[in-house]
Amino acid sequence: MPPQMQPLAAVFGGSGFVGGQTVRALARAGYRVRVAVRHPGKGYRLRMLGDVGQIEVVQANLRDEASVARALDGASVCVNAVAVLYSSGRQSFQALHVDGAARLARLAKAAGVERFVQISALGADATSASAYARTKAEGEAAVRAELPQTSILRPSVIFGPEDAFFNRFAAMAAVAPALPLIGGGVNLMQPVYVADVALAVVAALTRPDASGQTFDVAGPRAYSFKALMELMLAVIQRKRLLVPVPFAAAQGLGLAGDLMAALGLPPPLTTDQIKLLQTDNVAAPRGRGLAQLGLTPRALEPILPTYLYRFRPDGQYADAGILDAA
């Protein structure tokens, strides 16, 4: 009797920060993985995350129905990890978080996909002043309308070697004498390790009790934004002023960021992100979380130094004494 074929998982957005870790976790769990990305050339390294032939990279764009259908052909499970932090041209919140997610769910249903995971965001809220949070919530609703069994994961700020949070502020601290604390830096966040998010995806796909449920995916501890900046500065061994900036005054920074985004440049801060910073980003006290997926989140402090060392004045040798000996 021939061996049973491994189930096929289609991962959309697999070349991104979270998507890449998800591909790795799925391969380790025994899935064949088809990674659907807009630019396959950027996903060549993903094939090395599994055994020979276990991972394939194909071209697909959530705005193009035919390419999405091809990527879903033969898949038994699907993960949607497509997201943007700011709208830019055709890569808008509406086009990806809502319309793209709805299209993917509809075509996944037509393709016979059995389990679907939607990676959303902690704080997704259809009534939010932030377009990011609103469209994340609208995307959840659109997917559930097509596939009620969808498991929705809502991560807090995600940290890890390629994150867009600590790396960005550490890079700023390496060249700037001060860092802004928008709104005083009192808003709370509950950072979660990217590998734990990936493990949560696998658990959501495989646990029967995860079907149709929503999970807050957060780390073991909540921090104020100011505390996170202080921790980051301690890790990179730099002293910088932390300057409180009222939300009203921060609007100028946000408008400049909006202009950069419109020009196709990555902005340091947008007006929409300023709106997000006005609410805490923490898990609901009695909600479903990583524990209900059988997982224990890893702490922030031991992991940050493993990748932020490059922002230290002496880089990876800062603690080794090599430069002093020379």
Secondary structure as GFF3:
##gff-version 3
##sequence-region A 1 326
A	DSSP	beta_strand	8	12	.	.	.	ID=ss1
A	DSSP	alpha_helix	17	28	.	.	.	ID=ss2
A	DSSP	beta_strand	32	37	.	.	.	ID=ss3
A	DSSP	three_ten_helix	40	49	.	.	.	ID=ss4
A	DSSP	beta_strand	55	59	.	.	.	ID=ss5
A	DSSP	alpha_helix	65	72	.	.	.	ID=ss6
A	DSSP	beta_strand	77	80	.	.	.	ID=ss7
A	DSSP	alpha_helix	93	93	.	.	.	ID=ss8
A	DSSP	pi_helix	94	100	.	.	.	ID=ss9
A	DSSP	alpha_helix	101	110	.	.	.	ID=ss10
A	DSSP	beta_strand	115	119	.	.	.	ID=ss11
A	DSSP	alpha_helix	131	146	.	.	.	ID=ss12
A	DSSP	beta_strand	151	155	.	.	.	ID=ss13
A	DSSP	beta_strand	158	159	.	.	.	ID=ss14
A	DSSP	alpha_helix	166	175	.	.	.	ID=ss15
A	DSSP	beta_strand	178	182	.	.	.	ID=ss16
A	DSSP	three_ten_helix	183	185	.	.	.	ID=ss17
A	DSSP	beta_strand	188	189	.	.	.	ID=ss18
A	DSSP	beta_strand	192	193	.	.	.	ID=ss19
A	DSSP	alpha_helix	194	206	.	.	.	ID=ss20
A	DSSP	three_ten_helix	208	210	.	.	.	ID=ss21
A	DSSP	beta_strand	214	217	.	.	.	ID=ss22
A	DSSP	beta_strand	223	224	.	.	.	ID=ss23
A	DSSP	alpha_helix	225	235	.	.	.	ID=ss24
A	DSSP	beta_strand	241	245	.	.	.	ID=ss25
A	DSSP	alpha_helix	247	262	.	.	.	ID=ss26
A	DSSP	alpha_helix	271	276	.	.	.	ID=ss27
A	DSSP	three_ten_helix	290	293	.	.	.	ID=ss28
A	DSSP	alpha_helix	305	308	.	.	.	ID=ss29
A	DSSP	three_ten_helix	309	311	.	.	.	ID=ss30
A	DSSP	three_ten_helix	315	317	.	.	.	ID=ss31
A	DSSP	alpha_helix	322	325	.	.	.	ID=ss32
###
